[in-house]
Amino acid sequence: MRTLAFYDELTKLPNRRLLIDRVSQAMSSDKRNEQYSALMFIDLDNFKPINDEHGHVVGDLLLMEAAKRLTDCVRESDTVARFGGDEYVVLLNGLSLDRVTATSLVGLVAEKVRASMSDVYVLADSQSGNPNSRIEHRCTASIGVIVFGRSNRTPHDILKCADAAMYEAKGAGRNSIRFFDARDEG
C-alpha cells in the first residue's frame, strides 16, 4: 500500500505526494541551516510522437529510460520524482549556504540533465514481433529551475514557480533551461 501511495508505478520514482513532503522537509532544513536548495521542473519535448507512432508500450519505455537518466545525473540524497505524464521534478537539497553558489551548482546539474535527456533513446520494439527490433527517438527537455531557502513560500508555490520557468524554457524554443526570477511574481 505504501508503495502505491508514494511511488509511481511505472518508473518506481517518488510521486507528487511524496515529492511535496520532501520539498517541505528541504524547506524546513534550509531555514534551520540557513542554506539553499533547488527544484527543477522537467518536461520532455517531442514525447507525444513516440506514443502516436509506436504506442504507449514504447512510450512507457522512454519514460522509464528518462527516469534512469535523471537519477544518474543527481546525488543519491536528491529526489527525482515523476510528476505525471512526461513531467519530472528534481529536488536538489542542501546545495550551499550561499545563494550564488547554489544557483551555480544547480545550473551545472540542469545542464547535465539537459544534455543527458537529449541523447538518442534506443528502445526495444517488442510489438514488432522481431526481438531485435529497436526504435531510435530523439527527445529533449525543457527545464525550469527555482533556487529557494529561508522562503515563506509553500511547497506548492515552489513547484508553481519552477513550472512557470519551465514554460519559459518551452517558449524559448525548448531544449533549454530557465531560472525563475522572483521579480516575475509581481
Phi and psi restraints in degrees (value plus and minus 20) as a CYANA .aco file:
   2 ARG   PHI     -81.9   -41.9
   2 ARG   PSI     -61.8   -21.8
   3 THR   PHI     -81.5   -41.5
   3 THR   PSI     -64.3   -24.3
   4 LEU   PHI     -85.3   -45.3
   4 LEU   PSI     -53.5   -13.5
   5 ALA   PHI     -96.1   -56.1
   5 ALA   PSI     -51.2   -11.2
   6 PHE   PHI    -140.9  -100.9
   6 PHE   PSI     -23.9    16.1
   7 TYR   PHI    -149.8  -109.8
   7 TYR   PSI     126.0   166.0
   8 ASP   PHI     -90.9   -50.9
   8 ASP   PSI     109.9   149.9
   9 GLU   PHI     -84.1   -44.1
   9 GLU   PSI     -59.3   -19.3
  10 LEU   PHI     -93.5   -53.5
  10 LEU   PSI     -72.6   -32.6
  11 THR   PHI    -114.6   -74.6
  11 THR   PSI     -34.5     5.5
  12 LYS   PHI      47.5    87.5
  12 LYS   PSI      -7.3    32.7
  13 LEU   PHI    -102.3   -62.3
  13 LEU   PSI     139.9   179.9
  14 PRO   PHI     -75.1   -35.1
  14 PRO   PSI     127.6   167.6
  15 ASN   PHI    -116.9   -76.9
  15 ASN   PSI    -194.8  -154.8
  16 ARG   PHI     -75.5   -35.5
  16 ARG   PSI     -64.0   -24.0
  17 ARG   PHI     -80.6   -40.6
  17 ARG   PSI     -69.5   -29.5
  18 LEU   PHI     -88.4   -48.4
  18 LEU   PSI     -55.5   -15.5
  19 LEU   PHI     -79.7   -39.7
  19 LEU   PSI     -67.0   -27.0
  20 ILE   PHI     -78.0   -38.0
  20 ILE   PSI     -61.4   -21.4
  21 ASP   PHI     -82.8   -42.8
  21 ASP   PSI     -63.1   -23.1
  22 ARG   PHI     -89.6   -49.6
  22 ARG   PSI     -54.8   -14.8
  23 VAL   PHI     -84.8   -44.8
  23 VAL   PSI     -62.3   -22.3
  24 SER   PHI     -80.4   -40.4
  24 SER   PSI     -63.5   -23.5
  25 GLN   PHI     -83.5   -43.5
  25 GLN   PSI     -61.9   -21.9
  26 ALA   PHI     -83.2   -43.2
  26 ALA   PSI     -60.7   -20.7
  27 MET   PHI     -83.4   -43.4
  27 MET   PSI     -61.5   -21.5
  28 SER   PHI     -84.0   -44.0
  28 SER   PSI     -63.9   -23.9
  29 SER   PHI     -83.9   -43.9
  29 SER   PSI     -60.7   -20.7
  30 ASP   PHI     -81.1   -41.1
  30 ASP   PSI     -63.5   -23.5
  31 LYS   PHI     -84.3   -44.3
  31 LYS   PSI     -65.3   -25.3
  32 ARG   PHI     -85.1   -45.1
  32 ARG   PSI     -61.6   -21.6
  33 ASN   PHI    -120.7   -80.7
  33 ASN   PSI     -17.5    22.5
  34 GLU   PHI      31.6    71.6
  34 GLU   PSI      31.7    71.7
  35 GLN   PHI    -146.0  -106.0
  35 GLN   PSI     156.2   196.2
  36 TYR   PHI    -140.1  -100.1
  36 TYR   PSI     125.3   165.3
  37 SER   PHI    -145.6  -105.6
  37 SER   PSI     157.4   197.4
  38 ALA   PHI    -165.9  -125.9
  38 ALA   PSI     135.5   175.5
  39 LEU   PHI    -149.4  -109.4
  39 LEU   PSI     111.9   151.9
  40 MET   PHI    -133.5   -93.5
  40 MET   PSI     107.5   147.5
  41 PHE   PHI    -123.3   -83.3
  41 PHE   PSI     101.2   141.2
  42 ILE   PHI    -140.7  -100.7
  42 ILE   PSI     107.4   147.4
  43 ASP   PHI    -141.7  -101.7
  43 ASP   PSI     109.8   149.8
  44 LEU   PHI     -94.5   -54.5
  44 LEU   PSI     108.7   148.7
  45 ASP   PHI    -106.2   -66.2
  45 ASP   PSI     125.2   165.2
  46 ASN   PHI      43.0    83.0
  46 ASN   PSI      14.5    54.5
  47 PHE   PHI    -105.0   -65.0
  47 PHE   PSI     -60.9   -20.9
  48 LYS   PHI     -73.6   -33.6
  48 LYS   PSI     -61.1   -21.1
  49 PRO   PHI     -77.4   -37.4
  49 PRO   PSI     -52.2   -12.2
  50 ILE   PHI     -88.6   -48.6
  50 ILE   PSI     -58.5   -18.5
  51 ASN   PHI     -86.0   -46.0
  51 ASN   PSI     -62.9   -22.9
  52 ASP   PHI     -85.3   -45.3
  52 ASP   PSI     -60.8   -20.8
  53 GLU   PHI    -105.5   -65.5
  53 GLU   PSI     -54.0   -14.0
  54 HIS   PHI    -143.6  -103.6
  54 HIS   PSI     -24.1    15.9
  55 GLY   PHI      73.3   113.3
  55 GLY   PSI     146.3   186.3
  56 HIS   PHI     -90.5   -50.5
  56 HIS   PSI     -44.7    -4.7
  57 VAL   PHI     -82.9   -42.9
  57 VAL   PSI     -65.1   -25.1
  58 VAL   PHI     -90.2   -50.2
  58 VAL   PSI     -58.7   -18.7
  59 GLY   PHI     -78.5   -38.5
  59 GLY   PSI     -60.1   -20.1
  60 ASP   PHI     -84.1   -44.1
  60 ASP   PSI     -57.0   -17.0
  61 LEU   PHI     -81.6   -41.6
  61 LEU   PSI     -60.6   -20.6
  62 LEU   PHI     -84.9   -44.9
  62 LEU   PSI     -62.1   -22.1
  63 LEU   PHI     -82.1   -42.1
  63 LEU   PSI     -59.3   -19.3
  64 MET   PHI     -87.9   -47.9
  64 MET   PSI     -59.4   -19.4
  65 GLU   PHI     -87.2   -47.2
  65 GLU   PSI     -59.8   -19.8
  66 ALA   PHI     -81.4   -41.4
  66 ALA   PSI     -61.3   -21.3
  67 ALA   PHI     -80.8   -40.8
  67 ALA   PSI     -62.6   -22.6
  68 LYS   PHI     -84.5   -44.5
  68 LYS   PSI     -64.4   -24.4
  69 ARG   PHI     -81.8   -41.8
  69 ARG   PSI     -62.6   -22.6
  70 LEU   PHI     -82.2   -42.2
  70 LEU   PSI     -65.9   -25.9
  71 THR   PHI     -81.1   -41.1
  71 THR   PSI     -56.5   -16.5
  72 ASP   PHI     -89.6   -49.6
  72 ASP   PSI     -37.5     2.5
  73 CYS   PHI    -109.5   -69.5
  73 CYS   PSI     -29.9    10.1
  74 VAL   PHI    -144.6  -104.6
  74 VAL   PSI     151.7   191.7
  75 ARG   PHI     -94.2   -54.2
  75 ARG   PSI     138.6   178.6
  76 GLU   PHI     -81.2   -41.2
  76 GLU   PSI     -50.9   -10.9
  77 SER   PHI     -97.4   -57.4
  77 SER   PSI     -31.0     9.0
  78 ASP   PHI    -104.2   -64.2
  78 ASP   PSI     146.9   186.9
  79 THR   PHI    -137.0   -97.0
  79 THR   PSI     107.0   147.0
  80 VAL   PHI    -131.1   -91.1
  80 VAL   PSI     103.9   143.9
  81 ALA   PHI    -146.7  -106.7
  81 ALA   PSI     128.2   168.2
  82 ARG   PHI    -113.5   -73.5
  82 ARG   PSI      98.7   138.7
  83 PHE   PHI    -103.0   -63.0
  83 PHE   PSI     -46.6    -6.6
  84 GLY   PHI     126.8   166.8
  84 GLY   PSI     130.3   170.3
  85 GLY   PHI      32.4    72.4
  85 GLY   PSI    -142.6  -102.6
  86 ASP   PHI    -128.5   -88.5
  86 ASP   PSI      11.5    51.5
  87 GLU   PHI    -132.7   -92.7
  87 GLU   PSI     115.9   155.9
  88 TYR   PHI    -148.2  -108.2
  88 TYR   PSI     136.4   176.4
  89 VAL   PHI    -150.9  -110.9
  89 VAL   PSI     116.2   156.2
  90 VAL   PHI    -138.8   -98.8
  90 VAL   PSI     107.0   147.0
  91 LEU   PHI    -126.3   -86.3
  91 LEU   PSI      98.3   138.3
  92 LEU   PHI    -126.5   -86.5
  92 LEU   PSI      84.3   124.3
  93 ASN   PHI    -117.5   -77.5
  93 ASN   PSI     132.0   172.0
  94 GLY   PHI      37.4    77.4
  94 GLY   PSI      29.1    69.1
  95 LEU   PHI     -92.5   -52.5
  95 LEU   PSI     -66.9   -26.9
  96 SER   PHI    -188.1  -148.1
  96 SER   PSI     141.6   181.6
  97 LEU   PHI    -100.8   -60.8
  97 LEU   PSI     -34.3     5.7
  98 ASP   PHI    -131.2   -91.2
  98 ASP   PSI     109.3   149.3
  99 ARG   PHI     -81.8   -41.8
  99 ARG   PSI     -62.0   -22.0
 100 VAL   PHI     -83.2   -43.2
 100 VAL   PSI     -63.6   -23.6
 101 THR   PHI     -84.4   -44.4
 101 THR   PSI     -64.2   -24.2
 102 ALA   PHI     -80.1   -40.1
 102 ALA   PSI     -61.8   -21.8
 103 THR   PHI     -84.3   -44.3
 103 THR   PSI     -61.7   -21.7
 104 SER   PHI     -83.8   -43.8
 104 SER   PSI     -63.5   -23.5
 105 LEU   PHI     -83.7   -43.7
 105 LEU   PSI     -65.7   -25.7
 106 VAL   PHI     -87.6   -47.6
 106 VAL   PSI     -50.9   -10.9
 107 GLY   PHI     -82.7   -42.7
 107 GLY   PSI     -60.3   -20.3
 108 LEU   PHI     -85.3   -45.3
 108 LEU   PSI     -63.5   -23.5
 109 VAL   PHI     -86.7   -46.7
 109 VAL   PSI     -62.0   -22.0
 110 ALA   PHI     -81.0   -41.0
 110 ALA   PSI     -60.4   -20.4
 111 GLU   PHI     -86.6   -46.6
 111 GLU   PSI     -59.2   -19.2
 112 LYS   PHI     -81.7   -41.7
 112 LYS   PSI     -63.1   -23.1
 113 VAL   PHI     -83.0   -43.0
 113 VAL   PSI     -67.8   -27.8
 114 ARG   PHI     -78.0   -38.0
 114 ARG   PSI     -64.7   -24.7
 115 ALA   PHI     -86.2   -46.2
 115 ALA   PSI     -63.6   -23.6
 116 SER   PHI     -83.8   -43.8
 116 SER   PSI     -61.4   -21.4
 117 MET   PHI     -89.6   -49.6
 117 MET   PSI     -44.4    -4.4
 118 SER   PHI    -107.4   -67.4
 118 SER   PSI     -27.5    12.5
 119 ASP   PHI     -83.4   -43.4
 119 ASP   PSI     128.3   168.3
 120 VAL   PHI     -80.9   -40.9
 120 VAL   PSI     119.4   159.4
 121 TYR   PHI    -115.8   -75.8
 121 TYR   PSI     107.7   147.7
 122 VAL   PHI    -133.6   -93.6
 122 VAL   PSI      91.9   131.9
 123 LEU   PHI    -139.4   -99.4
 123 LEU   PSI     121.7   161.7
 124 ALA   PHI     -90.0   -50.0
 124 ALA   PSI     118.1   158.1
 125 ASP   PHI    -129.3   -89.3
 125 ASP   PSI      63.3   103.3
 126 SER   PHI     -90.3   -50.3
 126 SER   PSI     -36.7     3.3
 127 GLN   PHI     -99.7   -59.7
 127 GLN   PSI     -35.0     5.0
 128 SER   PHI     -96.1   -56.1
 128 SER   PSI     -37.0     3.0
 129 GLY   PHI      69.9   109.9
 129 GLY   PSI     -35.2     4.8
 130 ASN   PHI    -120.5   -80.5
 130 ASN   PSI      93.6   133.6
 131 PRO   PHI     -83.1   -43.1
 131 PRO   PSI     -37.7     2.3
 132 ASN   PHI    -118.0   -78.0
 132 ASN   PSI     -16.8    23.2
 133 SER   PHI     -90.4   -50.4
 133 SER   PSI     112.4   152.4
 134 ARG   PHI    -147.9  -107.9
 134 ARG   PSI     127.8   167.8
 135 ILE   PHI    -137.7   -97.7
 135 ILE   PSI     109.9   149.9
 136 GLU   PHI    -122.4   -82.4
 136 GLU   PSI     114.7   154.7
 137 HIS   PHI    -160.9  -120.9
 137 HIS   PSI     115.5   155.5
 138 ARG   PHI    -119.5   -79.5
 138 ARG   PSI     109.3   149.3
 139 CYS   PHI    -164.8  -124.8
 139 CYS   PSI     110.4   150.4
 140 THR   PHI    -131.7   -91.7
 140 THR   PSI    -194.4  -154.4
 141 ALA   PHI    -157.1  -117.1
 141 ALA   PSI     120.6   160.6
 142 SER   PHI    -121.7   -81.7
 142 SER   PSI     108.7   148.7
 143 ILE   PHI    -145.4  -105.4
 143 ILE   PSI     105.9   145.9
 144 GLY   PHI    -128.9   -88.9
 144 GLY   PSI     116.9   156.9
 145 VAL   PHI    -148.4  -108.4
 145 VAL   PSI     120.5   160.5
 146 ILE   PHI    -151.9  -111.9
 146 ILE   PSI     114.4   154.4
 147 VAL   PHI    -119.4   -79.4
 147 VAL   PSI     111.9   151.9
 148 PHE   PHI    -160.2  -120.2
 148 PHE   PSI     139.0   179.0
 149 GLY   PHI     154.5   194.5
 149 GLY   PSI     124.7   164.7
 150 ARG   PHI      28.0    68.0
 150 ARG   PSI      20.0    60.0
 151 SER   PHI    -117.2   -77.2
 151 SER   PSI     130.4   170.4
 152 ASN   PHI    -112.9   -72.9
 152 ASN   PSI     -16.4    23.6
 153 ARG   PHI     -93.5   -53.5
 153 ARG   PSI     141.7   181.7
 154 THR   PHI    -112.8   -72.8
 154 THR   PSI     145.3   185.3
 155 PRO   PHI     -76.2   -36.2
 155 PRO   PSI     -57.1   -17.1
 156 HIS   PHI     -85.1   -45.1
 156 HIS   PSI     -57.8   -17.8
 157 ASP   PHI     -83.1   -43.1
 157 ASP   PSI     -62.2   -22.2
 158 ILE   PHI     -79.5   -39.5
 158 ILE   PSI     -65.9   -25.9
 159 LEU   PHI     -81.8   -41.8
 159 LEU   PSI     -62.6   -22.6
 160 LYS   PHI     -82.1   -42.1
 160 LYS   PSI     -59.9   -19.9
 161 CYS   PHI     -85.0   -45.0
 161 CYS   PSI     -64.8   -24.8
 162 ALA   PHI     -85.2   -45.2
 162 ALA   PSI     -58.0   -18.0
 163 ASP   PHI     -83.2   -43.2
 163 ASP   PSI     -62.5   -22.5
 164 ALA   PHI     -82.0   -42.0
 164 ALA   PSI     -61.3   -21.3
 165 ALA   PHI     -85.5   -45.5
 165 ALA   PSI     -56.6   -16.6
 166 MET   PHI     -83.4   -43.4
 166 MET   PSI     -60.5   -20.5
 167 TYR   PHI     -86.1   -46.1
 167 TYR   PSI     -50.2   -10.2
 168 GLU   PHI     -84.5   -44.5
 168 GLU   PSI     -61.2   -21.2
 169 ALA   PHI     -82.3   -42.3
 169 ALA   PSI     -62.3   -22.3
 170 LYS   PHI     -82.6   -42.6
 170 LYS   PSI     -64.0   -24.0
 171 GLY   PHI     -85.5   -45.5
 171 GLY   PSI     -43.5    -3.5
 172 ALA   PHI    -105.8   -65.8
 172 ALA   PSI     -11.7    28.3
 173 GLY   PHI      90.4   130.4
 173 GLY   PSI     -14.7    25.3
 174 ARG   PHI      50.5    90.5
 174 ARG   PSI     155.4   195.4
 175 ASN   PHI      30.9    70.9
 175 ASN   PSI      25.1    65.1
 176 SER   PHI    -166.2  -126.2
 176 SER   PSI     152.8   192.8
 177 ILE   PHI    -143.0  -103.0
 177 ILE   PSI     114.4   154.4
 178 ARG   PHI    -152.5  -112.5
 178 ARG   PSI     119.6   159.6
 179 PHE   PHI    -118.3   -78.3
 179 PHE   PSI     119.5   159.5
 180 PHE   PHI     -91.0   -51.0
 180 PHE   PSI     113.8   153.8
 181 ASP   PHI    -130.3   -90.3
 181 ASP   PSI      99.6   139.6
 182 ALA   PHI     -75.9   -35.9
 182 ALA   PSI     -44.7    -4.7
 183 ARG   PHI     -88.7   -48.7
 183 ARG   PSI     -37.7     2.3
 184 ASP   PHI     -96.4   -56.4
 184 ASP   PSI     -31.4     8.6
 185 GLU   PHI     -89.9   -49.9
 185 GLU   PSI     -50.5   -10.5
